[in-house]
Amino acid sequence: MGKWVDDYTFVAQTNGTDDRTWLDKGGRLHSNELVVEEQFHRASHDLLELTVTINDPKMYAKPWVALNKFPIKLLPDDFDVREMMCSVSEFMEYNKAMGFGNPTLGTDGKK
């Protein structure tokens, strides 16, 4: 869910996440009560600031800021966004399609 709080700031809240996932690559856990707030603020014509706040009362004593005013700059019109894989199943499907095999298996094909 998101809303504009003024002409230059949009705030989105996410809840209902699967508690079997991690918050980040560092393995920080979360519960089913996690609420992530992302604030996008247009600081200037070509600068967007992102602030991410984590609130999970089951796992953390108080809300904490994961990113504070992370700058996002406007890119040239001819810039092309790279495709990104977001889940293990996407990585596995990509590896299979590209003929890389299963990275969890050894070179002999056994675990």
Backbone atoms as SQL, in Angstrom:
CREATE TABLE atoms (id INTEGER PRIMARY KEY, chain TEXT, resi INTEGER, resn TEXT, atom TEXT, x REAL, y REAL, z REAL);
INSERT INTO atoms VALUES
  (1, 'A', 1, 'MET', 'N', 0.845, -1.165, 0.000),
  (2, 'A', 1, 'MET', 'CA', 0.000, 0.000, 0.000),
  (3, 'A', 1, 'MET', 'C', 0.893, 1.231, 0.000),
  (4, 'A', 2, 'GLY', 'N', 0.541, 2.237, -0.751),
  (5, 'A', 2, 'GLY', 'CA', 1.341, 3.444, -0.795),
  (6, 'A', 2, 'GLY', 'C', 0.483, 4.687, -0.927),
  (7, 'A', 3, 'LYS', 'N', 1.107, 5.821, -0.574),
  (8, 'A', 3, 'LYS', 'CA', 0.385, 7.089, -0.695),
  (9, 'A', 3, 'LYS', 'C', 1.385, 8.231, -0.830),
  (10, 'A', 4, 'TRP', 'N', 0.949, 9.281, -1.488),
  (11, 'A', 4, 'TRP', 'CA', 1.730, 10.503, -1.566),
  (12, 'A', 4, 'TRP', 'C', 1.495, 11.287, -0.289),
  (13, 'A', 5, 'VAL', 'N', 2.582, 11.707, 0.378),
  (14, 'A', 5, 'VAL', 'CA', 2.437, 12.513, 1.595),
  (15, 'A', 5, 'VAL', 'C', 2.622, 13.997, 1.293),
  (16, 'A', 6, 'ASP', 'N', 3.266, 14.307, 0.169),
  (17, 'A', 6, 'ASP', 'CA', 3.343, 15.668, -0.352),
  (18, 'A', 6, 'ASP', 'C', 3.698, 15.569, -1.839),
  (19, 'A', 7, 'ASP', 'N', 3.968, 16.681, -2.473),
  (20, 'A', 7, 'ASP', 'CA', 4.232, 16.684, -3.920),
  (21, 'A', 7, 'ASP', 'C', 5.503, 15.945, -4.312),
  (22, 'A', 8, 'TYR', 'N', 6.405, 15.709, -3.364),
  (23, 'A', 8, 'TYR', 'CA', 7.707, 15.128, -3.682),
  (24, 'A', 8, 'TYR', 'C', 8.022, 13.834, -2.930),
  (25, 'A', 9, 'THR', 'N', 7.087, 13.337, -2.136),
  (26, 'A', 9, 'THR', 'CA', 7.370, 12.179, -1.290),
  (27, 'A', 9, 'THR', 'C', 6.270, 11.128, -1.396),
  (28, 'A', 10, 'PHE', 'N', 6.666, 9.927, -1.761),
  (29, 'A', 10, 'PHE', 'CA', 5.746, 8.781, -1.831),
  (30, 'A', 10, 'PHE', 'C', 6.205, 7.763, -0.789),
  (31, 'A', 11, 'VAL', 'N', 5.267, 7.246, 0.017),
  (32, 'A', 11, 'VAL', 'CA', 5.580, 6.262, 1.054),
  (33, 'A', 11, 'VAL', 'C', 4.792, 4.992, 0.765),
  (34, 'A', 12, 'ALA', 'N', 5.519, 3.865, 0.707),
  (35, 'A', 12, 'ALA', 'CA', 4.892, 2.559, 0.476),
  (36, 'A', 12, 'ALA', 'C', 5.159, 1.672, 1.686),
  (37, 'A', 13, 'GLN', 'N', 4.132, 0.943, 2.117),
  (38, 'A', 13, 'GLN', 'CA', 4.280, -0.017, 3.215),
  (39, 'A', 13, 'GLN', 'C', 3.984, -1.412, 2.696),
  (40, 'A', 14, 'THR', 'N', 4.828, -2.344, 3.100),
  (41, 'A', 14, 'THR', 'CA', 4.659, -3.745, 2.722),
  (42, 'A', 14, 'THR', 'C', 4.516, -4.575, 3.979),
  (43, 'A', 15, 'ASN', 'N', 3.503, -5.448, 3.988),
  (44, 'A', 15, 'ASN', 'CA', 3.348, -6.396, 5.093),
  (45, 'A', 15, 'ASN', 'C', 2.890, -7.725, 4.511),
  (46, 'A', 16, 'GLY', 'N', 2.732, -8.721, 5.357),
  (47, 'A', 16, 'GLY', 'CA', 2.278, -10.027, 4.886),
  (48, 'A', 16, 'GLY', 'C', 3.363, -10.824, 4.189),
  (49, 'A', 17, 'THR', 'N', 4.617, -10.561, 4.501),
  (50, 'A', 17, 'THR', 'CA', 5.712, -11.288, 3.858),
  (51, 'A', 17, 'THR', 'C', 5.865, -12.680, 4.451),
  (52, 'A', 18, 'ASP', 'N', 6.437, -13.565, 3.680),
  (53, 'A', 18, 'ASP', 'CA', 6.682, -14.943, 4.093),
  (54, 'A', 18, 'ASP', 'C', 7.825, -14.954, 5.107),
  (55, 'A', 19, 'ASP', 'N', 7.571, -15.414, 6.323),
  (56, 'A', 19, 'ASP', 'CA', 8.605, -15.368, 7.366),
  (57, 'A', 19, 'ASP', 'C', 9.702, -16.417, 7.180),
  (58, 'A', 20, 'ARG', 'N', 9.658, -17.196, 6.111),
  (59, 'A', 20, 'ARG', 'CA', 10.736, -18.142, 5.813),
  (60, 'A', 20, 'ARG', 'C', 11.871, -17.468, 5.041),
  (61, 'A', 21, 'THR', 'N', 11.685, -16.196, 4.691),
  (62, 'A', 21, 'THR', 'CA', 12.711, -15.473, 3.935),
  (63, 'A', 21, 'THR', 'C', 13.590, -14.660, 4.880),
  (64, 'A', 22, 'TRP', 'N', 14.642, -14.080, 4.336),
  (65, 'A', 22, 'TRP', 'CA', 15.522, -13.197, 5.088),
  (66, 'A', 22, 'TRP', 'C', 15.282, -11.766, 4.657),
  (67, 'A', 23, 'LEU', 'N', 15.677, -10.843, 5.518),
  (68, 'A', 23, 'LEU', 'CA', 15.596, -9.425, 5.171),
  (69, 'A', 23, 'LEU', 'C', 16.677, -9.036, 4.172),
  (70, 'A', 24, 'ASP', 'N', 17.827, -9.686, 4.256),
  (71, 'A', 24, 'ASP', 'CA', 18.960, -9.313, 3.414),
  (72, 'A', 24, 'ASP', 'C', 19.893, -10.505, 3.222),
  (73, 'A', 25, 'LYS', 'N', 20.959, -10.299, 2.466),
  (74, 'A', 25, 'LYS', 'CA', 21.920, -11.371, 2.213),
  (75, 'A', 25, 'LYS', 'C', 22.710, -11.745, 3.454),
  (76, 'A', 26, 'GLY', 'N', 22.658, -10.903, 4.496),
  (77, 'A', 26, 'GLY', 'CA', 23.326, -11.197, 5.762),
  (78, 'A', 26, 'GLY', 'C', 22.563, -12.215, 6.597),
  (79, 'A', 27, 'GLY', 'N', 21.352, -12.571, 6.171),
  (80, 'A', 27, 'GLY', 'CA', 20.569, -13.577, 6.874),
  (81, 'A', 27, 'GLY', 'C', 19.754, -13.056, 8.041),
  (82, 'A', 28, 'ARG', 'N', 19.470, -11.765, 8.076),
  (83, 'A', 28, 'ARG', 'CA', 18.644, -11.229, 9.161),
  (84, 'A', 28, 'ARG', 'C', 17.230, -11.778, 9.029),
  (85, 'A', 29, 'LEU', 'N', 16.760, -12.345, 10.116),
  (86, 'A', 29, 'LEU', 'CA', 15.438, -12.980, 10.124),
  (87, 'A', 29, 'LEU', 'C', 14.342, -11.951, 10.358),
  (88, 'A', 30, 'HIS', 'N', 13.119, -12.359, 10.067),
  (89, 'A', 30, 'HIS', 'CA', 11.947, -11.543, 10.376),
  (90, 'A', 30, 'HIS', 'C', 10.783, -12.463, 10.662),
  (91, 'A', 31, 'SER', 'N', 9.745, -11.910, 11.269),
  (92, 'A', 31, 'SER', 'CA', 8.543, -12.686, 11.578),
  (93, 'A', 31, 'SER', 'C', 7.431, -12.327, 10.597),
  (94, 'A', 32, 'ASN', 'N', 6.277, -12.907, 10.826),
  (95, 'A', 32, 'ASN', 'CA', 5.121, -12.593, 9.985),
  (96, 'A', 32, 'ASN', 'C', 4.524, -11.229, 10.315),
  (97, 'A', 33, 'GLU', 'N', 5.072, -10.549, 11.314),
  (98, 'A', 33, 'GLU', 'CA', 4.597, -9.206, 11.682),
  (99, 'A', 33, 'GLU', 'C', 5.448, -8.089, 11.057),
  (100, 'A', 34, 'LEU', 'N', 6.373, -8.457, 10.178),
  (101, 'A', 34, 'LEU', 'CA', 7.244, -7.476, 9.542),
  (102, 'A', 34, 'LEU', 'C', 6.442, -6.454, 8.729),
  (103, 'A', 35, 'VAL', 'N', 6.786, -5.185, 8.912),
  (104, 'A', 35, 'VAL', 'CA', 6.268, -4.108, 8.078),
  (105, 'A', 35, 'VAL', 'C', 7.489, -3.330, 7.571),
  (106, 'A', 36, 'VAL', 'N', 7.596, -3.220, 6.262),
  (107, 'A', 36, 'VAL', 'CA', 8.685, -2.464, 5.640),
  (108, 'A', 36, 'VAL', 'C', 8.086, -1.190, 5.066),
  (109, 'A', 37, 'GLU', 'N', 8.672, -0.051, 5.452),
  (110, 'A', 37, 'GLU', 'CA', 8.229, 1.230, 4.911),
  (111, 'A', 37, 'GLU', 'C', 9.333, 1.787, 4.027),
  (112, 'A', 38, 'GLU', 'N', 8.972, 2.102, 2.784),
  (113, 'A', 38, 'GLU', 'CA', 9.908, 2.703, 1.840),
  (114, 'A', 38, 'GLU', 'C', 9.428, 4.110, 1.530),
  (115, 'A', 39, 'GLN', 'N', 10.306, 5.079, 1.770),
  (116, 'A', 39, 'GLN', 'CA', 9.971, 6.474, 1.485),
  (117, 'A', 39, 'GLN', 'C', 10.826, 6.953, 0.325),
  (118, 'A', 40, 'PHE', 'N', 10.160, 7.330, -0.752),
  (119, 'A', 40, 'PHE', 'CA', 10.819, 7.854, -1.942),
  (120, 'A', 40, 'PHE', 'C', 10.607, 9.364, -1.954),
  (121, 'A', 41, 'HIS', 'N', 11.716, 10.108, -1.909),
  (122, 'A', 41, 'HIS', 'CA', 11.619, 11.565, -1.865),
  (123, 'A', 41, 'HIS', 'C', 12.411, 12.163, -3.017),
  (124, 'A', 42, 'ARG', 'N', 11.740, 12.957, -3.841),
  (125, 'A', 42, 'ARG', 'CA', 12.395, 13.617, -4.974),
  (126, 'A', 42, 'ARG', 'C', 13.116, 14.849, -4.450),
  (127, 'A', 43, 'ALA', 'N', 14.431, 14.723, -4.262),
  (128, 'A', 43, 'ALA', 'CA', 15.221, 15.811, -3.689),
  (129, 'A', 43, 'ALA', 'C', 15.502, 16.901, -4.725),
  (130, 'A', 44, 'SER', 'N', 15.682, 16.490, -5.983),
  (131, 'A', 44, 'SER', 'CA', 15.920, 17.448, -7.064),
  (132, 'A', 44, 'SER', 'C', 15.500, 16.779, -8.373),
  (133, 'A', 45, 'HIS', 'N', 15.715, 17.462, -9.487),
  (134, 'A', 45, 'HIS', 'CA', 15.302, 16.926, -10.784),
  (135, 'A', 45, 'HIS', 'C', 15.851, 15.538, -11.052),
  (136, 'A', 46, 'ASP', 'N', 17.133, 15.323, -10.749),
  (137, 'A', 46, 'ASP', 'CA', 17.745, 14.035, -11.085),
  (138, 'A', 46, 'ASP', 'C', 18.209, 13.245, -9.866),
  (139, 'A', 47, 'LEU', 'N', 17.647, 13.549, -8.691),
  (140, 'A', 47, 'LEU', 'CA', 18.029, 12.825, -7.478),
  (141, 'A', 47, 'LEU', 'C', 16.795, 12.402, -6.683),
  (142, 'A', 48, 'LEU', 'N', 16.667, 11.096, -6.503),
  (143, 'A', 48, 'LEU', 'CA', 15.603, 10.505, -5.695),
  (144, 'A', 48, 'LEU', 'C', 16.260, 9.885, -4.472),
  (145, 'A', 49, 'GLU', 'N', 15.739, 10.172, -3.290),
  (146, 'A', 49, 'GLU', 'CA', 16.283, 9.590, -2.063),
  (147, 'A', 49, 'GLU', 'C', 15.339, 8.501, -1.571),
  (148, 'A', 50, 'LEU', 'N', 15.921, 7.361, -1.193),
  (149, 'A', 50, 'LEU', 'CA', 15.148, 6.229, -0.682),
  (150, 'A', 50, 'LEU', 'C', 15.542, 5.967, 0.761),
  (151, 'A', 51, 'THR', 'N', 14.550, 5.925, 1.640),
  (152, 'A', 51, 'THR', 'CA', 14.757, 5.550, 3.038),
  (153, 'A', 51, 'THR', 'C', 13.881, 4.337, 3.314),
  (154, 'A', 52, 'VAL', 'N', 14.502, 3.267, 3.861),
  (155, 'A', 52, 'VAL', 'CA', 13.783, 2.033, 4.164),
  (156, 'A', 52, 'VAL', 'C', 13.815, 1.800, 5.666),
  (157, 'A', 53, 'THR', 'N', 12.636, 1.660, 6.271),
  (158, 'A', 53, 'THR', 'CA', 12.525, 1.416, 7.706),
  (159, 'A', 53, 'THR', 'C', 11.904, 0.046, 7.937),
  (160, 'A', 54, 'ILE', 'N', 12.535, -0.734, 8.822),
  (161, 'A', 54, 'ILE', 'CA', 12.097, -2.085, 9.165),
  (162, 'A', 54, 'ILE', 'C', 11.418, -2.037, 10.529),
  (163, 'A', 55, 'ASN', 'N', 10.207, -2.573, 10.616),
  (164, 'A', 55, 'ASN', 'CA', 9.502, -2.647, 11.892),
  (165, 'A', 55, 'ASN', 'C', 8.960, -4.062, 12.048),
  (166, 'A', 56, 'ASP', 'N', 9.512, -4.787, 13.019),
  (167, 'A', 56, 'ASP', 'CA', 9.077, -6.155, 13.302),
  (168, 'A', 56, 'ASP', 'C', 9.149, -6.363, 14.806),
  (169, 'A', 57, 'PRO', 'N', 8.043, -6.069, 15.521),
  (170, 'A', 57, 'PRO', 'CA', 8.062, -6.123, 16.989),
  (171, 'A', 57, 'PRO', 'C', 8.351, -7.507, 17.570),
  (172, 'A', 58, 'LYS', 'N', 8.126, -8.563, 16.817),
  (173, 'A', 58, 'LYS', 'CA', 8.445, -9.908, 17.304),
  (174, 'A', 58, 'LYS', 'C', 9.954, -10.184, 17.298),
  (175, 'A', 59, 'MET', 'N', 10.667, -9.581, 16.348),
  (176, 'A', 59, 'MET', 'CA', 12.087, -9.888, 16.170),
  (177, 'A', 59, 'MET', 'C', 13.029, -8.784, 16.659),
  (178, 'A', 60, 'TYR', 'N', 12.570, -7.532, 16.657),
  (179, 'A', 60, 'TYR', 'CA', 13.452, -6.413, 16.979),
  (180, 'A', 60, 'TYR', 'C', 12.810, -5.516, 18.031),
  (181, 'A', 61, 'ALA', 'N', 13.631, -4.994, 18.950),
  (182, 'A', 61, 'ALA', 'CA', 13.135, -4.188, 20.066),
  (183, 'A', 61, 'ALA', 'C', 12.494, -2.882, 19.601),
  (184, 'A', 62, 'LYS', 'N', 12.980, -2.348, 18.485),
  (185, 'A', 62, 'LYS', 'CA', 12.409, -1.112, 17.965),
  (186, 'A', 62, 'LYS', 'C', 12.615, -1.072, 16.450),
  (187, 'A', 63, 'PRO', 'N', 11.858, -0.232, 15.749),
  (188, 'A', 63, 'PRO', 'CA', 12.072, -0.100, 14.302),
  (189, 'A', 63, 'PRO', 'C', 13.493, 0.396, 14.024),
  (190, 'A', 64, 'TRP', 'N', 14.030, 0.013, 12.876),
  (191, 'A', 64, 'TRP', 'CA', 15.376, 0.466, 12.496),
  (192, 'A', 64, 'TRP', 'C', 15.409, 0.827, 11.024),
  (193, 'A', 65, 'VAL', 'N', 16.324, 1.724, 10.699),
  (194, 'A', 65, 'VAL', 'CA', 16.453, 2.226, 9.337),
  (195, 'A', 65, 'VAL', 'C', 17.508, 1.406, 8.605),
  (196, 'A', 66, 'ALA', 'N', 17.078, 0.711, 7.555),
  (197, 'A', 66, 'ALA', 'CA', 17.982, -0.128, 6.774),
  (198, 'A', 66, 'ALA', 'C', 18.757, 0.710, 5.759),
  (199, 'A', 67, 'LEU', 'N', 18.118, 1.677, 5.159),
  (200, 'A', 67, 'LEU', 'CA', 18.746, 2.616, 4.220),
  (201, 'A', 67, 'LEU', 'C', 18.254, 3.997, 4.581),
  (202, 'A', 68, 'ASN', 'N', 19.158, 4.954, 4.646),
  (203, 'A', 68, 'ASN', 'CA', 18.743, 6.314, 4.955),
  (204, 'A', 68, 'ASN', 'C', 19.247, 7.268, 3.879),
  (205, 'A', 69, 'LYS', 'N', 18.316, 7.783, 3.104),
  (206, 'A', 69, 'LYS', 'CA', 18.618, 8.726, 2.030),
  (207, 'A', 69, 'LYS', 'C', 19.606, 8.143, 1.024),
  (208, 'A', 70, 'PHE', 'N', 19.357, 6.917, 0.612),
  (209, 'A', 70, 'PHE', 'CA', 20.145, 6.282, -0.435),
  (210, 'A', 70, 'PHE', 'C', 19.859, 7.013, -1.740),
  (211, 'A', 71, 'PRO', 'N', 20.887, 7.595, -2.386),
  (212, 'A', 71, 'PRO', 'CA', 20.621, 8.384, -3.597),
  (213, 'A', 71, 'PRO', 'C', 20.397, 7.512, -4.832),
  (214, 'A', 72, 'ILE', 'N', 19.418, 7.893, -5.607),
  (215, 'A', 72, 'ILE', 'CA', 19.135, 7.250, -6.887),
  (216, 'A', 72, 'ILE', 'C', 19.166, 8.356, -7.933),
  (217, 'A', 73, 'LYS', 'N', 20.114, 8.266, -8.858),
  (218, 'A', 73, 'LYS', 'CA', 20.285, 9.322, -9.861),
  (219, 'A', 73, 'LYS', 'C', 19.578, 8.960, -11.160),
  (220, 'A', 74, 'LEU', 'N', 19.081, 9.976, -11.833),
  (221, 'A', 74, 'LEU', 'CA', 18.449, 9.818, -13.134),
  (222, 'A', 74, 'LEU', 'C', 19.497, 9.392, -14.157),
  (223, 'A', 75, 'LEU', 'N', 19.207, 8.348, -14.909),
  (224, 'A', 75, 'LEU', 'CA', 20.148, 7.824, -15.903),
  (225, 'A', 75, 'LEU', 'C', 19.789, 8.328, -17.291),
  (226, 'A', 76, 'PRO', 'N', 20.738, 8.244, -18.239),
  (227, 'A', 76, 'PRO', 'CA', 20.461, 8.711, -19.606),
  (228, 'A', 76, 'PRO', 'C', 19.284, 7.967, -20.233),
  (229, 'A', 77, 'ASP', 'N', 18.637, 8.599, -21.199),
  (230, 'A', 77, 'ASP', 'CA', 17.467, 8.004, -21.860),
  (231, 'A', 77, 'ASP', 'C', 17.777, 6.670, -22.531),
  (232, 'A', 78, 'ASP', 'N', 19.016, 6.470, -22.975),
  (233, 'A', 78, 'ASP', 'CA', 19.364, 5.235, -23.678),
  (234, 'A', 78, 'ASP', 'C', 19.824, 4.121, -22.741),
  (235, 'A', 79, 'PHE', 'N', 19.730, 4.325, -21.419),
  (236, 'A', 79, 'PHE', 'CA', 20.139, 3.309, -20.456),
  (237, 'A', 79, 'PHE', 'C', 19.142, 2.150, -20.451),
  (238, 'A', 80, 'ASP', 'N', 19.651, 0.916, -20.402),
  (239, 'A', 80, 'ASP', 'CA', 18.806, -0.273, -20.392),
  (240, 'A', 80, 'ASP', 'C', 19.006, -1.013, -19.067),
  (241, 'A', 81, 'VAL', 'N', 17.930, -1.330, -18.387),
  (242, 'A', 81, 'VAL', 'CA', 17.989, -2.026, -17.101),
  (243, 'A', 81, 'VAL', 'C', 18.319, -3.498, -17.331),
  (244, 'A', 82, 'ARG', 'N', 19.293, -4.014, -16.557),
  (245, 'A', 82, 'ARG', 'CA', 19.647, -5.428, -16.654),
  (246, 'A', 82, 'ARG', 'C', 18.561, -6.293, -16.019),
  (247, 'A', 83, 'GLU', 'N', 18.370, -7.486, -16.569),
  (248, 'A', 83, 'GLU', 'CA', 17.448, -8.440, -15.981),
  (249, 'A', 83, 'GLU', 'C', 18.061, -8.968, -14.699),
  (250, 'A', 84, 'MET', 'N', 17.241, -9.115, -13.654),
  (251, 'A', 84, 'MET', 'CA', 17.744, -9.604, -12.367),
  (252, 'A', 84, 'MET', 'C', 16.917, -10.790, -11.905),
  (253, 'A', 85, 'MET', 'N', 17.587, -11.777, -11.347),
  (254, 'A', 85, 'MET', 'CA', 16.919, -12.942, -10.780),
  (255, 'A', 85, 'MET', 'C', 16.661, -12.676, -9.297),
  (256, 'A', 86, 'CYS', 'N', 15.449, -12.950, -8.839),
  (257, 'A', 86, 'CYS', 'CA', 15.095, -12.618, -7.465),
  (258, 'A', 86, 'CYS', 'C', 14.959, -13.829, -6.548),
  (259, 'A', 87, 'SER', 'N', 14.770, -15.011, -7.084),
  (260, 'A', 87, 'SER', 'CA', 14.548, -16.163, -6.218),
  (261, 'A', 87, 'SER', 'C', 15.443, -17.323, -6.632),
  (262, 'A', 88, 'VAL', 'N', 15.633, -18.238, -5.703),
  (263, 'A', 88, 'VAL', 'CA', 16.455, -19.415, -5.980),
  (264, 'A', 88, 'VAL', 'C', 15.883, -20.203, -7.150),
  (265, 'A', 89, 'SER', 'N', 14.558, -20.319, -7.219),
  (266, 'A', 89, 'SER', 'CA', 13.956, -21.080, -8.314),
  (267, 'A', 89, 'SER', 'C', 14.242, -20.430, -9.669),
  (268, 'A', 90, 'GLU', 'N', 14.298, -19.088, -9.716),
  (269, 'A', 90, 'GLU', 'CA', 14.646, -18.410, -10.968),
  (270, 'A', 90, 'GLU', 'C', 16.093, -18.695, -11.351),
  (271, 'A', 91, 'PHE', 'N', 17.006, -18.682, -10.352),
  (272, 'A', 91, 'PHE', 'CA', 18.408, -19.010, -10.629),
  (273, 'A', 91, 'PHE', 'C', 18.535, -20.432, -11.160),
  (274, 'A', 92, 'MET', 'N', 17.832, -21.357, -10.519),
  (275, 'A', 92, 'MET', 'CA', 17.905, -22.763, -10.917),
  (276, 'A', 92, 'MET', 'C', 17.370, -22.947, -12.338),
  (277, 'A', 93, 'GLU', 'N', 16.263, -22.296, -12.658),
  (278, 'A', 93, 'GLU', 'CA', 15.680, -22.394, -13.996),
  (279, 'A', 93, 'GLU', 'C', 16.628, -21.803, -15.041),
  (280, 'A', 94, 'TYR', 'N', 17.237, -20.673, -14.706),
  (281, 'A', 94, 'TYR', 'CA', 18.191, -20.042, -15.617),
  (282, 'A', 94, 'TYR', 'C', 19.398, -20.955, -15.845),
  (283, 'A', 95, 'ASN', 'N', 19.952, -21.493, -14.768),
  (284, 'A', 95, 'ASN', 'CA', 21.112, -22.386, -14.890),
  (285, 'A', 95, 'ASN', 'C', 20.780, -23.606, -15.745),
  (286, 'A', 96, 'LYS', 'N', 19.571, -24.146, -15.552),
  (287, 'A', 96, 'LYS', 'CA', 19.140, -25.308, -16.327),
  (288, 'A', 96, 'LYS', 'C', 19.028, -24.946, -17.813),
  (289, 'A', 97, 'ALA', 'N', 18.409, -23.804, -18.099),
  (290, 'A', 97, 'ALA', 'CA', 18.218, -23.369, -19.490),
  (291, 'A', 97, 'ALA', 'C', 19.555, -23.080, -20.176),
  (292, 'A', 98, 'MET', 'N', 20.522, -22.595, -19.413),
  (293, 'A', 98, 'MET', 'CA', 21.822, -22.248, -19.978),
  (294, 'A', 98, 'MET', 'C', 22.782, -23.447, -20.002),
  (295, 'A', 99, 'GLY', 'N', 22.338, -24.584, -19.452),
  (296, 'A', 99, 'GLY', 'CA', 23.173, -25.774, -19.463),
  (297, 'A', 99, 'GLY', 'C', 24.239, -25.789, -18.380),
  (298, 'A', 100, 'PHE', 'N', 24.055, -24.981, -17.322),
  (299, 'A', 100, 'PHE', 'CA', 25.042, -24.930, -16.245),
  (300, 'A', 100, 'PHE', 'C', 24.859, -26.056, -15.239),
  (301, 'A', 101, 'GLY', 'N', 23.711, -26.706, -15.257),
  (302, 'A', 101, 'GLY', 'CA', 23.462, -27.782, -14.305),
  (303, 'A', 101, 'GLY', 'C', 23.036, -27.250, -12.954),
  (304, 'A', 102, 'ASN', 'N', 23.137, -28.114, -11.967),
  (305, 'A', 102, 'ASN', 'CA', 22.710, -27.782, -10.610),
  (306, 'A', 102, 'ASN', 'C', 23.936, -27.391, -9.793),
  (307, 'A', 103, 'PRO', 'N', 24.049, -26.123, -9.327),
  (308, 'A', 103, 'PRO', 'CA', 25.235, -25.701, -8.589),
  (309, 'A', 103, 'PRO', 'C', 25.382, -26.361, -7.226),
  (310, 'A', 104, 'THR', 'N', 24.334, -27.031, -6.724),
  (311, 'A', 104, 'THR', 'CA', 24.446, -27.717, -5.433),
  (312, 'A', 104, 'THR', 'C', 25.058, -29.094, -5.573),
  (313, 'A', 105, 'LEU', 'N', 25.247, -29.552, -6.813),
  (314, 'A', 105, 'LEU', 'CA', 25.870, -30.846, -7.038),
  (315, 'A', 105, 'LEU', 'C', 27.351, -30.674, -7.336),
  (316, 'A', 106, 'GLY', 'N', 28.122, -31.698, -7.038),
  (317, 'A', 106, 'GLY', 'CA', 29.544, -31.670, -7.343),
  (318, 'A', 106, 'GLY', 'C', 29.771, -31.848, -8.837),
  (319, 'A', 107, 'THR', 'N', 31.036, -31.837, -9.246),
  (320, 'A', 107, 'THR', 'CA', 31.350, -31.977, -10.661),
  (321, 'A', 107, 'THR', 'C', 30.977, -33.354, -11.208),
  (322, 'A', 108, 'ASP', 'N', 30.850, -34.345, -10.280),
  (323, 'A', 108, 'ASP', 'CA', 30.468, -35.685, -10.734),
  (324, 'A', 108, 'ASP', 'C', 28.958, -35.866, -10.762),
  (325, 'A', 109, 'GLY', 'N', 28.191, -34.798, -10.438),
  (326, 'A', 109, 'GLY', 'CA', 26.721, -34.867, -10.458),
  (327, 'A', 109, 'GLY', 'C', 26.120, -35.423, -9.194),
  (328, 'A', 110, 'LYS', 'N', 26.961, -35.644, -8.152),
  (329, 'A', 110, 'LYS', 'CA', 26.455, -36.165, -6.865),
  (330, 'A', 110, 'LYS', 'C', 26.599, -35.102, -5.795),
  (331, 'A', 111, 'LYS', 'N', 25.698, -35.189, -4.816),
  (332, 'A', 111, 'LYS', 'CA', 25.739, -34.227, -3.705),
  (333, 'A', 111, 'LYS', 'C', 26.900, -34.520, -2.804);
